[in-house]
Amino acid sequence: MEKRYPRLEINLEHLKHNVATVVEKCGGQGVQVMGVIKGANGIPEIAKAFDQGGAAMIASSRLEQLEDAIDAGITKPMVMIRIPMLSEVEDVIRITDMSLNSELEVIKALNEEARRQGKLHKIILMAEMGDLREGYWDREELLNVAEYIENKLINRQLVGIGTNVGCYGSILPTVDKLEELVELAEKVEERLGRQLEYIAGGATSSLMRIWDGNIPERVNLLRIGEGILLARDLDVFYGYDMSQMYQDVFRLKAEVIEVKDKPTYPIGTIAVDAFGHTPEYVDRGIRRRALLAVGKVDYGNPEDLIPMEKGIEILGASSDHTIVDVQDAERDFKVGDIMTFDICYATIVYLTNCRNVHIAFV
C-alpha cells in the first residue's frame, strides 16, 4: 500500500515495552499503574498496548475513548480521570468503573444514576495539594464529604484519596507533598473506621519518586500517560535517566512540496500573520528553504517539532504549511522527499485527533 503523508508512525512494540518497564518499576515499590490513553486520543491500538503491557486500569478524561477501549475487547477497569460533568453522569456510570471527584453534587448524581443502572461505582476523592486544579482545599470539607459518601450513598464506594501535581501549578511531587497526602488519607480512614484501597499520588511527574526509590510507602496508584508514551519529560526537564525506555514510539513524517532559495526577511509592510501574531524575523540573506505539506492545524505548535536530521531549522508555520531552513542540511532536499520529526506530548494530541494525518503502526 502506498504511503500517504503527513504520516504519524507509532511503534506499538516499543510502547508495550515502555508500559511494561513502568509497571515493573512501580510494582517493585507497591504501586499500580493507571494507564492514561488520552494523550494519543484513545486510539484502540494504544489502549491495547497499555493493557498488554500490564497497566492495572485504563484511564482517560474522555468517555468516548474509554468506550472505544471496551469495544476493542479490553476488560480491565475503566477510569474517568477528569471530574465528571453533570450532563454526562449517565454515560460515566454506563462506561466506567471508577471516577475522580471533587463536588458532592456530582457525587450524589452519580450515586443516583448508579442506583438506576443497578451498579456500584467507585470514586477517588481528589485533594488539592497546591497545584490549583481540581480537588478539595478545605480539609474538613473533604473529611465531611468522605463521611457522607460512606454513610449516605448506597451505590457509591469511596476507594481512595488522590491528588494532582505537576500540571497547572507546576508543583513538584516532593516526598513531603506526597506524605502530606498520605496523612490526609489516614485522617479519612480514621473518620471512616476502615482502610482505603488507594492513595493516588499523581501522574507522570510522580514517577521521579519511583526512579529515586523514595515514594511514600502508602502511595499505591499513579496515573501515567506521557511517561509511557514519550518517556521524555523526566529526562528533558529533570535530568532523569530514561535509557530503559524508548523515546521513539511516535514519529511524524511530512512531504516536501517546495524547495527554493528565498530572502529570510519578509518583503513589504509587516502586520500580523494568519493567527493574529506579529512574529520577529531576522535578516540572514538568501537561504534555501523547504515547504512541508503539514501545518498548525495538524500538529499545533511548530516549536514542538524536533527535526531528526542535523542542519534543519524550523522557521515557522501557517495553517497548512511548515517552513524549514535546509541551507545547512546534510542532504539536498528535493520535492517529494520525506522529512521526519520527533514530537512532544501536545503534538501527539493534535496529530491523533486530525483526520488529515495518516496513522501507521510499525
TAJOGI-V916658 format. One record per helix or strand of 2 or more residues. SS is the DSSP state (alpha for helix, beta for strand). FROM is the first residue (numbers start at 1). LEN is the number of residues. If there is no record, write none. Layout:
ss/from/len
SS/FROM/LEN
SS/FROM/LEN
This chain:
ss/from/len
beta/7/4
alpha/12/16
beta/32/5
alpha/38/3
alpha/44/10
beta/57/4
alpha/63/9
beta/77/4
alpha/86/10
beta/98/4
alpha/104/14
beta/121/7
alpha/139/14
beta/156/8
alpha/175/18
beta/198/3
alpha/204/9
beta/221/4
alpha/226/4
alpha/233/6
beta/250/14
beta/286/7
alpha/296/4
alpha/302/3
beta/305/3
beta/313/5
beta/322/4
beta/338/6
alpha/345/8
beta/358/4
